[in-house]
Amino acid sequence: MRQLALLISTVGYLGYVPVAPGTVGSLIGLALFFFLQGTESTVVELGTIVALFVVGVWSSTVAEKYFNRVDPAPVVIDETVGMLITLAFLPVNFLGAFVGFLIFRVLDVTKPFPVARLERLPRGLGVMADDGMAAVYGNLIMRGLLAVAPNWLS
């Protein structure tokens, strides 16, 4: 089970890339977003986000024990799910998705209040919750940008 958890938490071991693993995890989320967007189903989109969040909590908990660290760098499932939340239920085009990607990365790195506090939640929940909150902020920012620049972003 540990190997499965590591496979999931590192998103197919892509979290082991030596430079910017969180960005790689976010790019995987962006690719998954385009796939989900093609289904045109909010149920599939929401179900995927919820399922990956739950599996992410479990696999991140196992990974923290394996790496003997809190929120280890190779764990990128949180960034993958964060990207999905940032763009959830938004009618964005490629430019809009790229803007969402940039916004999420900035929020994930800067951790505006209360994002950093959520990291203190126990085990894998803390790993997933801080990126989830950053992504909620990103989604709200994207909604604002879509309201003022819909022709550019959707």
Wavefront OBJ file of the C-alpha trace (Angstrom):
o trace
v 0.000 0.000 0.000
v 2.917 2.344 0.683
v 4.079 2.146 -2.947
v 0.560 2.951 -4.157
v 0.393 5.930 -1.804
v 3.759 7.197 -3.049
v 2.675 6.728 -6.661
v -0.464 8.784 -6.019
v 1.032 11.464 -3.772
v 3.880 12.115 -6.220
v 1.472 11.952 -9.192
v 3.134 9.074 -10.954
v 6.527 9.919 -9.414
v 6.602 13.272 -11.239
v 7.083 14.937 -7.859
v 10.646 13.642 -7.911
v 11.713 16.079 -10.641
v 14.656 18.044 -9.235
v 13.397 21.528 -10.145
v 9.995 23.006 -9.241
v 8.061 19.811 -8.469
v 5.038 21.861 -7.321
v 4.887 23.545 -10.707
v 5.017 20.139 -12.382
v 2.132 18.968 -10.184
v 0.178 22.079 -11.154
v 0.844 21.429 -14.852
v -0.551 17.921 -14.436
v -3.630 19.488 -12.856
v -3.907 21.846 -15.808
v -3.785 18.937 -18.263
v -6.373 17.057 -16.201
v -8.570 20.170 -16.198
v -8.609 20.218 -20.020
v -9.522 16.546 -20.056
v -12.363 17.108 -17.570
v -13.534 20.188 -19.441
v -14.028 17.945 -22.463
v -16.562 15.861 -20.535
v -18.791 18.932 -20.128
v -20.020 17.443 -16.858
v -19.964 19.344 -13.581
v -20.682 16.041 -11.810
v -17.541 14.456 -13.271
v -15.503 17.577 -12.475
v -16.716 17.783 -8.870
v -16.444 14.028 -8.348
v -12.860 14.031 -9.593
v -11.897 16.919 -7.314
v -13.487 15.314 -4.247
v -12.058 11.867 -4.984
v -8.545 13.197 -5.608
v -8.708 15.346 -2.470
v -9.692 12.365 -0.310
v -7.112 10.074 -1.904
v -4.601 12.916 -1.602
v -5.156 13.171 2.163
v -4.546 9.436 2.557
v -1.543 9.223 0.230
v 0.055 12.387 1.633
v -0.260 11.011 5.154
v 1.578 7.870 4.087
v 4.182 9.926 2.199
v 4.877 12.145 5.212
v 5.661 9.048 7.250
v 7.834 7.621 4.455
v 9.838 10.845 3.939
v 9.785 11.630 7.685
v 8.887 15.239 6.856
v 5.843 17.482 6.930
v 4.617 18.257 3.385
v 7.625 16.749 1.574
v 8.582 18.317 -1.764
v 7.916 15.198 -3.888
v 4.262 15.209 -2.778
v 2.498 17.155 -5.532
v -1.029 15.724 -5.501
v -1.996 18.858 -3.566
v -0.890 21.097 -6.434
v -2.682 18.899 -8.960
v -5.956 19.149 -7.029
v -5.334 22.833 -6.346
v -5.200 23.517 -10.073
v -8.508 21.695 -10.561
v -10.141 23.763 -7.803
v -8.731 27.019 -9.191
v -10.400 26.384 -12.547
v -13.466 24.496 -11.292
v -16.706 25.293 -13.096
v -15.148 28.160 -15.061
v -15.669 28.575 -18.814
v -12.057 29.421 -19.600
v -10.101 29.113 -22.822
v -6.396 28.258 -22.999
v -5.348 31.800 -22.004
v -7.783 31.789 -19.098
v -6.464 28.427 -17.896
v -2.888 29.707 -18.131
v -3.809 32.823 -16.138
v -5.449 30.545 -13.547
v -2.256 28.478 -13.438
v -0.154 31.589 -12.756
v -2.572 32.858 -10.106
v -2.603 29.505 -8.324
v 1.191 29.231 -8.348
v 1.530 32.727 -6.832
v -1.066 31.978 -4.153
v 0.484 28.576 -3.397
v 3.909 30.159 -2.881
v 2.816 33.309 -0.996
v 0.168 31.547 1.130
v -2.164 34.451 2.003
v -4.103 34.211 5.271
v -5.318 31.657 6.351
v -3.586 29.346 3.844
v -0.388 28.970 5.898
v -2.412 28.117 9.009
v -4.110 25.247 7.243
v -0.706 23.601 6.776
v -0.789 22.974 10.529
v -3.715 20.584 10.227
v -2.649 17.021 10.954
v -0.895 14.830 8.420
v -2.201 14.681 4.863
v -5.132 16.964 5.639
v -2.692 19.839 6.186
v -0.874 18.986 2.952
v -4.099 19.135 0.956
v -6.004 21.879 2.809
v -3.514 24.710 2.339
v -3.406 24.224 -1.427
v -7.170 23.769 -1.459
v -7.658 27.154 0.230
v -5.141 28.843 -2.070
v -7.109 27.352 -4.960
v -10.422 28.670 -3.622
v -8.852 32.142 -3.594
v -7.602 31.502 -7.126
v -11.067 30.466 -8.273
v -12.590 33.636 -6.815
v -9.935 35.798 -8.501
v -10.592 34.016 -11.796
v -14.315 34.659 -11.440
v -13.558 38.357 -10.961
v -11.280 38.407 -13.998
v -13.903 36.620 -16.091
v -16.445 39.249 -15.059
v -14.221 42.103 -16.302
v -12.481 40.389 -19.258
v -14.724 37.581 -20.501
v -13.640 37.927 -24.141
v -9.984 37.318 -23.284
v -10.356 34.450 -20.871
v -13.338 32.416 -22.057
l 1 2 3 4 5 6 7 8 9 10 11 12 13 14 15 16 17 18 19 20 21 22 23 24 25 26 27 28 29 30 31 32 33 34 35 36 37 38 39 40 41 42 43 44 45 46 47 48 49 50 51 52 53 54 55 56 57 58 59 60 61 62 63 64 65 66 67 68 69 70 71 72 73 74 75 76 77 78 79 80 81 82 83 84 85 86 87 88 89 90 91 92 93 94 95 96 97 98 99 100 101 102 103 104 105 106 107 108 109 110 111 112 113 114 115 116 117 118 119 120 121 122 123 124 125 126 127 128 129 130 131 132 133 134 135 136 137 138 139 140 141 142 143 144 145 146 147 148 149 150 151 152 153 154
